[in-house]
Amino acid sequence: MEKIAQKVLALKYRPKNFKELIGQDIMVETVTNSIKLNKLPNAYLLTGIRGVGKTTTARLIAKALNCNKNFLKEEDCDCSHCEEISNSKHLDVLEMDAASRTGIDDVRELIESSKYNPTSAKYKIIILDEVHMLSKQAFNGLLKTLEEPPPHLKFIFATTEVKKIPVTIVSRCQRFDLHRVSIKELLSNLKKILKIENGKISEGALILLAKASEGSVRDSLSLLDRALVSQNIEEKEIDEVFVRKMLGIADRSKILSLLNLIFKGEQKKSLEQFKEMVNEGIEPTNFLNDLLEIIYITQQKKSIGNFDSDLSIPEAEEELISNIANNVNTSTLILFWQFILKTLDELSIVSNPILSLEMLIVRLVHLKEMPSYESILDSLKKNNINQEEEENNNLTIDLNANKKKLVNEESEIKKISKDQIKNTTQTKPFLSFSNQKVFPKDIKKEKVTSLEALILLTSIKKEIQLKYDLENNVNLIKFSEGKIDISFNERLDKNFVRNLSEKLLEWTGSRWVITLAKQAGEKTLSEQKKIKFEKMIIEEKKTEIYKKFKNIFSDAELLEVKKED
């Protein structure tokens, strides 16, 4: 007679009451209190990653609602309802896998059956697993029943992707987010089960299993099951070395040694060390995740001076990590983090992941050769001249000119020749006789000898609109003291000529003639700056420091060149 296969550990040790459910204390307390106070929601929504106990919790809630004995006292209950629910045989507790039955017809069938009173239990309970897989029509079919269900009906939904569930459904449920279980709780659970199973696994190996499960109880039990099967064959204690090989995880001390070589810039030794680890059977994704964890731990040591107790770091490794933290700056660690994350993305598109890892190591080694941000700035300061300083040095404006006596405005106007104010077909003259201002004799007057000097003066005087027009809309033909000829530009403010004349009279103490001509003028100052900037970018890209930077950061783009004396 053939032997019946034993249950896997994840099913064998499935929690039978709330006391056995680990890591979800707040949810257990809330549900228990609501049942004791008889304040029950129409529906429960359980969310969380795989293996944290969503379906198990749904069954436990069903037991708590229908049990007529000791379930809420956290004692083993042998009532018929609890037994039948545990064995998925209860007539009033209906379970449906929404991943395989997604249509409106399946939901209609459930709703039709829910109209009838429970056969033996207090409540008829419908458990929908992976409820986010239901179609839109199926969700719409649930809405009305979910909002106003019969008093004997309760819904329990379980899902890993709550965002895919319509808000109208979520708002009608009492939602519980089942959290990842901590490494300590997983480790404690594994030790308890290992003792019952008479297994022999070292604590270090159990820690590796707990970490590899990523907060999932089911995953931790599946990994323990796998390790125990190996032990039964070889009949010896399972140690860390075996578990690392089983999971494709590299020894962290070897990863630390590899990082030390990388930080020292020893490319050959780094690649040799990595190839040894490949021969031991490391799995690329696990290797990169371990690297990320060590980078994180190192930065944590630099930032706050100690280690997270939940990470279970041996003393020998603590010393190695502390040594790295003392010799590597934060900017390097951040760059390493970004490069490793980028390589993780590459693994899904390359045919040979090991080659990507080797290239990652080469890139990380050469990161140490990259000049620091400060040295790049220093180099730019030495090799280039600040653009703004260069322009300002060319200005001949004398803002500290001697005080001048003002002449009578009327006599000054008479001195202006008719040619200066005549309007021809090519020019539009400007004269302002209205709103004439008389300035005190002791006011300080400015000397303006160029367009650049005029723009600087408008900036000092905080005439923003004038400054904008002078920079962006003035195509200069000729600039001389007392007279400015510019090409007509329809983008100029309609009051530009009048405003500028008044301000020049106020600032210089003399009247200026400003003409708008059809003759083409120079490019605007902003256009000239743009052309000059583009030339600077082109020149900068020819420098050795830029080429070296580009070799390391192939995706980098030069956006701006700042030059300083």
C-alpha positions in Angstrom: 0.0 0.0 0.0 1.4 3.4 -1.0 2.2 5.9 1.7 0.1 9.1 1.8 2.4 12.1 1.2 2.8 14.3 4.2 1.4 17.9 4.2 3.9 20.6 3.4 4.8 22.7 6.5 2.9 25.8 5.3 -0.4 23.7 5.4 0.5 21.5 8.3 1.2 24.5 10.6 -1.5 26.8 9.3 -2.9 28.8 12.2 -6.1 27.4 13.7 -6.9 30.4 15.9 -5.9 34.0 16.3 -3.3 33.1 18.9 -1.3 31.2 16.3 -1.4 34.0 13.8 1.9 35.9 14.0 2.6 39.5 13.2 -0.9 40.8 12.9 -1.8 41.7 16.5 -3.6 45.0 15.8 -5.9 43.3 13.3 -6.7 40.4 15.7 -7.5 42.8 18.5 -9.8 44.9 16.3 -11.7 42.0 14.9 -12.1 40.3 18.3 -13.4 43.5 19.9 -15.9 44.1 17.1 -17.3 40.6 17.5 -17.5 40.9 21.2 -19.3 44.3 20.9 -21.5 43.0 18.1 -20.4 45.8 15.8 -19.8 43.9 12.6 -19.1 45.4 9.2 -20.9 44.2 6.1 -17.5 43.2 4.5 -13.9 42.7 5.5 -11.0 43.6 3.1 -7.6 41.9 3.8 -4.6 43.2 1.9 -0.9 42.4 2.0 2.0 40.6 0.2 1.9 36.9 -0.6 2.1 34.6 2.4 1.3 36.9 5.3 -2.0 35.1 6.0 -4.8 36.8 4.1 -6.8 33.6 3.3 -5.9 32.1 6.6 -7.2 35.2 8.4 -10.4 35.1 6.3 -11.1 31.6 7.6 -10.3 32.6 11.1 -12.7 35.5 10.9 -15.3 33.1 9.6 -14.7 30.8 12.5 -14.9 33.7 15.0 -18.2 34.8 13.5 -19.8 31.3 13.5 -18.1 29.5 16.5 -20.4 28.7 19.3 -17.7 27.7 21.8 -14.2 28.8 22.7 -12.7 30.4 19.6 -12.6 34.0 20.9 -10.9 32.7 24.1 -7.9 31.7 21.9 -8.4 28.1 22.9 -8.4 25.0 20.6 -12.0 24.7 19.5 -13.5 21.3 18.4 -17.0 22.5 17.5 -18.4 21.3 14.2 -18.3 24.8 12.6 -14.6 25.3 13.3 -13.8 21.8 12.1 -15.7 22.1 8.9 -14.3 25.6 8.1 -10.8 24.3 8.7 -11.4 21.5 6.2 -13.2 23.8 3.7 -16.4 21.7 4.0 -18.8 24.1 5.7 -22.0 24.7 3.7 -22.4 28.2 4.9 -18.8 29.4 4.3 -18.3 29.7 0.5 -14.8 30.2 -0.9 -14.3 31.4 -4.5 -11.0 32.0 -6.2 -11.7 35.2 -8.1 -8.6 34.7 -10.2 -10.2 31.8 -12.0 -13.8 32.8 -11.7 -13.8 36.5 -12.8 -17.1 37.0 -14.6 -20.5 38.5 -13.7 -22.1 35.0 -14.0 -20.0 33.7 -11.2 -20.9 36.6 -9.0 -24.6 36.3 -9.8 -24.5 32.7 -8.7 -23.0 33.7 -5.4 -25.5 36.5 -4.9 -28.4 34.2 -5.7 -27.2 31.6 -3.1 -26.6 34.3 -0.5 -30.3 35.1 -0.4 -31.1 32.0 1.5 -30.5 31.7 5.3 -27.6 29.7 6.6 -28.3 26.0 7.1 -26.6 25.6 10.5 -24.3 28.6 11.3 -25.2 32.1 12.5 -23.8 33.8 9.3 -23.5 32.8 5.7 -19.9 34.0 4.8 -18.5 34.5 1.2 -14.7 34.5 1.0 -13.4 35.9 -2.3 -9.6 35.3 -2.7 -7.6 37.6 -5.1 -10.7 39.7 -5.5 -8.9 42.3 -7.6 -9.1 39.9 -10.5 -12.9 40.3 -10.9 -14.1 42.0 -14.0 -15.7 45.4 -13.9 -19.1 43.9 -14.5 -18.6 41.5 -11.6 -17.7 44.4 -9.2 -20.8 46.3 -10.3 -22.9 43.2 -9.6 -21.5 43.1 -6.1 -22.1 46.8 -5.2 -25.8 46.7 -4.2 -25.6 43.5 -2.2 -22.4 44.7 -0.6 -24.0 48.0 0.5 -27.2 46.5 1.9 -26.6 42.8 2.4 -29.1 40.5 4.2 -28.5 40.5 8.0 -27.2 36.9 7.8 -24.6 37.6 5.1 -20.9 38.7 5.5 -18.2 39.1 2.8 -14.5 38.7 3.3 -12.2 39.8 0.5 -8.5 39.0 0.2 -6.1 40.7 -2.3 -2.5 41.4 -2.9 -3.3 44.5 -5.1 -5.8 46.6 -3.4 -5.3 49.5 -5.8 -7.0 47.5 -8.6 -10.2 47.3 -6.6 -12.7 50.0 -7.4 -13.0 52.7 -4.7 -16.7 52.1 -4.5 -16.0 48.5 -3.3 -13.2 49.5 -0.9 -15.3 52.2 0.8 -18.0 49.6 1.7 -15.5 47.4 3.5 -13.6 47.4 6.8 -10.0 47.3 5.5 -7.0 45.6 7.2 -3.5 45.8 5.9 -1.6 42.7 6.9 2.0 43.7 7.4 5.2 41.9 6.6 6.3 39.8 9.5 9.6 40.8 11.1 12.7 38.7 10.9 12.6 38.1 14.7 9.0 36.8 14.6 9.8 34.6 11.6 12.9 33.3 13.3 10.9 32.5 16.5 8.3 30.7 14.5 10.8 28.7 12.5 12.6 27.6 15.7 9.3 26.4 17.2 8.4 24.4 14.2 11.9 23.0 13.8 11.7 21.7 17.4 8.4 19.9 16.6 9.8 18.4 13.4 13.1 17.3 15.2 15.1 19.1 12.6 18.8 20.1 12.9 19.5 23.5 11.4 21.9 26.1 12.8 20.6 29.5 14.0 22.6 31.3 11.3 21.0 29.2 8.7 17.5 29.9 10.1 18.3 33.6 10.0 19.2 33.3 6.3 15.8 31.5 5.7 13.9 34.2 7.6 15.6 37.0 5.6 15.1 35.2 2.3 11.3 35.0 2.9 11.0 38.8 2.9 8.4 38.9 5.6 6.2 36.1 4.2 5.4 33.3 6.7 4.4 30.9 3.9 7.7 31.5 2.1 9.7 30.9 5.3 8.0 27.6 5.9 8.5 26.5 2.3 12.2 27.3 2.5 12.4 25.4 5.9 10.6 22.5 4.3 13.1 22.4 1.5 16.1 22.5 3.9 14.6 19.7 6.1 14.2 17.5 3.1 17.9 18.0 2.3 18.8 17.1 5.9 16.8 13.9 5.8 18.8 12.8 2.8 22.3 13.7 4.2 21.4 13.2 7.9 23.5 16.1 9.2 22.9 19.5 10.6 22.1 22.2 8.0 24.5 25.1 8.3 24.8 28.5 6.7 27.1 27.3 3.9 24.5 24.8 2.7 21.6 27.3 2.9 23.6 29.9 1.0 24.2 27.3 -1.8 20.5 26.3 -1.7 19.3 29.9 -2.1 22.2 31.1 -4.3 23.2 33.6 -1.7 26.9 34.8 -1.4 28.7 34.8 1.9 28.4 38.3 3.2 32.0 38.3 4.4 33.0 37.6 0.8 30.8 40.4 -0.5 32.5 42.7 2.1 35.9 41.6 0.9 34.9 42.3 -2.7 33.6 45.8 -1.8 37.0 46.5 -0.1 38.8 45.5 -3.2 36.5 47.7 -5.3 37.0 50.7 -3.0 40.7 50.2 -3.3 40.5 50.3 -7.1 41.9 46.8 -7.6 40.0 45.7 -10.7 41.8 42.4 -11.4 41.5 41.1 -7.8 37.8 42.2 -7.7 37.0 40.3 -10.8 38.8 37.2 -9.5 37.0 37.4 -6.2 33.6 37.7 -8.1 34.4 34.7 -10.3 35.0 32.6 -7.2 31.6 33.6 -5.9 30.0 32.7 -9.3 31.6 29.3 -9.1 30.0 28.8 -5.7 26.6 29.3 -7.3 25.4 32.8 -6.4 22.1 34.0 -7.9 22.5 37.4 -9.7 19.5 39.1 -8.2 20.3 37.9 -4.6 23.9 39.0 -5.1 22.8 42.6 -6.0 20.2 42.7 -3.2 23.0 41.7 -0.8 25.2 44.5 -2.2 22.4 47.0 -1.7 21.9 45.8 1.9 25.6 46.3 2.7 25.6 49.7 1.1 22.6 50.6 3.2 24.2 49.3 6.4 27.4 51.2 5.6 25.6 54.4 5.1 23.5 53.8 8.3 26.8 53.4 10.2 28.1 56.7 8.7 24.9 58.6 9.4 23.8 57.4 12.9 26.8 55.5 14.1 25.2 52.2 14.8 23.5 49.2 13.2 19.9 48.1 13.0 19.4 45.3 15.5 16.9 43.6 13.2 19.6 43.0 10.6 21.5 40.4 12.8 25.1 41.4 11.8 27.9 39.3 13.3 30.7 41.2 15.2 33.3 40.3 12.6 31.2 41.8 9.8 30.4 44.9 11.9 34.2 45.6 12.1 34.5 45.2 8.3 31.6 47.5 7.6 32.8 50.1 10.1 36.2 50.1 8.3 34.5 50.7 4.9 32.3 53.5 6.4 35.3 55.3 7.8 37.1 55.3 4.4 34.3 56.0 1.9 32.3 59.2 1.6 28.6 59.4 1.3 28.5 60.6 -2.3 30.4 57.4 -3.4 27.9 55.2 -1.5 25.0 57.0 -3.2 26.7 56.5 -6.7 27.2 52.8 -5.9 23.5 52.5 -4.9 22.4 54.0 -8.2 24.6 51.8 -10.3 23.5 48.6 -8.5 19.8 49.6 -9.0 20.4 50.2 -12.7 22.1 46.8 -13.1 19.1 45.2 -11.4 16.9 46.6 -14.1 19.4 45.3 -16.8 19.1 41.7 -15.6 15.6 41.4 -17.1 16.8 42.3 -20.6 20.3 40.6 -20.9 20.8 37.0 -21.9 23.8 36.4 -19.5 23.3 38.2 -16.2 26.8 37.3 -15.0 28.3 39.5 -17.7 26.2 42.4 -16.4 27.5 41.8 -12.9 31.2 41.7 -14.1 30.7 45.0 -16.0 29.1 46.5 -12.9 32.2 45.6 -10.9 34.4 47.3 -13.5 32.3 50.4 -13.4 32.3 50.5 -9.6 36.1 50.2 -9.6 36.5 53.1 -12.0 34.1 55.2 -10.0 37.0 55.6 -7.5 39.0 57.2 -10.3 36.3 59.8 -11.1 37.2 63.3 -9.9 35.1 64.6 -7.0 32.5 67.2 -7.5 34.7 69.8 -5.7 37.7 69.0 -8.0 35.5 69.4 -11.1 34.4 72.8 -9.9 38.0 73.8 -9.2 39.1 72.8 -12.7 36.3 74.7 -14.3 37.3 77.8 -12.2 40.9 77.6 -13.4 40.2 76.9 -17.1 37.3 79.3 -17.8 36.3 82.9 -17.3 33.0 83.8 -15.8 30.7 85.0 -18.6 28.9 87.6 -16.4 32.2 89.0 -15.1 33.5 89.3 -18.7 30.5 91.3 -19.8 30.6 93.5 -16.8 34.3 94.3 -17.3 33.5 95.6 -20.7 31.0 98.1 -19.4 32.3 101.7 -19.4 29.5 103.1 -17.4 30.7 105.5 -14.7 28.1 105.3 -11.9 30.1 107.8 -9.8 30.2 110.7 -12.3 30.5 114.2 -11.0 27.4 116.2 -10.2 26.3 118.4 -13.1 24.2 121.5 -13.2 20.9 121.2 -14.8 20.1 123.7 -17.6 16.7 125.1 -18.2 14.7 122.4 -20.0 13.1 124.8 -22.4 16.4 126.2 -23.6 17.7 122.7 -23.9 14.8 121.7 -26.1 15.5 124.7 -28.4 19.0 123.6 -28.9 17.9 120.2 -30.4 18.1 120.5 -34.1 15.1 119.8 -36.3 16.9 116.9 -37.9 17.0 115.1 -34.6 13.2 115.3 -34.1 12.0 115.0 -37.7 9.9 111.9 -38.5 10.9 110.4 -41.8 9.6 107.3 -43.5 12.3 105.3 -41.9 12.3 106.7 -38.4 9.8 107.6 -35.6 11.1 110.4 -33.4 10.1 111.0 -29.9 9.7 114.3 -28.0 8.0 114.6 -24.7 6.9 118.1 -23.7 4.4 116.9 -21.2 5.0 115.9 -17.6 8.4 117.6 -17.7 10.2 117.2 -14.4 12.6 119.6 -12.7 15.3 117.8 -10.7 17.2 119.2 -7.8 20.6 120.6 -8.8 22.5 118.3 -6.4 21.1 115.0 -7.8 23.7 112.5 -8.9 23.7 112.0 -12.7 24.8 108.9 -14.5 27.0 108.5 -17.7 25.7 105.9 -20.1 28.0 105.0 -23.1 26.7 101.6 -24.3 23.6 99.4 -24.4 25.1 97.1 -21.8 25.7 100.0 -19.5 22.1 101.1 -19.9 20.8 97.6 -19.1 23.0 97.5 -16.0 21.6 100.9 -15.0 17.9 99.7 -15.4 18.8 96.7 -13.3 20.2 98.9 -10.5 17.2 101.2 -10.8 14.9 98.1 -10.7 13.1 99.0 -14.0 12.2 95.4 -14.8 10.1 96.0 -17.9 12.6 98.3 -19.5 15.4 95.9 -18.7 13.4 93.0 -20.3 12.8 95.0 -23.5 16.4 96.1 -23.8 17.7 92.6 -23.5 15.1 90.7 -25.5 13.4 93.1 -28.0 15.9 95.8 -28.9 17.9 95.2 -32.1 20.5 98.0 -31.8 21.6 100.0 -34.9 23.7 102.6 -33.3 24.3 103.8 -29.7 25.9 107.2 -29.0 25.7 109.6 -26.1 22.3 111.4 -26.3 21.0 109.3 -29.2 19.9 105.6 -29.7 18.9 104.2 -33.0 17.1 100.8 -32.9 15.3 98.6 -35.4 11.5 98.5 -35.2 10.3 95.4 -33.4 6.6 94.8 -32.9 7.3 92.9 -29.7 8.4 96.1 -28.0 6.1 97.6 -25.3 4.0 100.4 -26.9 5.3 102.8 -24.3 8.9 101.7 -24.5 10.3 104.8 -26.3 8.4 107.3 -24.0 9.4 105.4 -20.8 13.0 105.0 -21.8 13.3 108.7 -22.7 11.9 109.9 -19.4 14.1 107.6 -17.4 17.2 108.7 -19.3 16.4 112.3 -18.7 15.9 111.5 -15.1 19.1 109.5 -14.7 21.5 111.5 -17.0 20.1 115.0 -16.6 20.0 115.4 -20.4 17.4 114.6 -23.0 17.9 111.6 -25.3 16.7 111.1 -28.9 15.4 107.6 -29.5 14.5 106.6 -33.1 12.8 103.5 -34.4 14.0 102.6 -37.9 13.1 100.0 -40.5 16.8 99.3 -41.0 17.9 95.9 -39.7 19.9 96.0 -36.4 22.1 93.6 -34.4 20.7 90.6 -32.7 19.2 91.2 -29.3 21.5 90.7 -26.3 19.6 87.6 -25.2 20.1 86.1 -28.7 23.8 87.0 -28.6 24.1 85.4 -25.1 22.4 82.2 -26.4 24.8 81.9 -29.3 27.8 82.5 -27.0 26.4 79.9 -24.5 26.1 77.3 -27.3 29.6 77.9 -28.3 30.8 77.5 -24.7 29.0 74.2 -24.5 30.6 73.0 -27.7 34.1 74.1 -26.4 33.5 72.5 -23.0 32.7 69.2 -24.7 36.1 69.2 -26.3 37.9 69.3 -22.9 39.5 66.3 -21.3 37.7 66.6 -18.1 34.3 66.4 -19.9 35.4 63.4 -21.9 36.5 61.6 -18.8 33.3 62.4 -17.0 31.2 61.2 -20.0 33.1 57.9 -20.1 32.0 57.2 -16.5 28.5 58.6 -16.8 27.4 57.8 -20.4 23.9 59.0 -19.8 25.0 62.4 -18.4 24.1 65.6 -20.3 25.9 68.9 -20.2 23.3 71.5 -19.4 25.2 74.5 -18.1 28.8 75.9 -17.9 29.6 78.1 -15.0 32.9 79.9 -15.3 34.6 81.8 -12.4 37.8 83.8 -12.1 
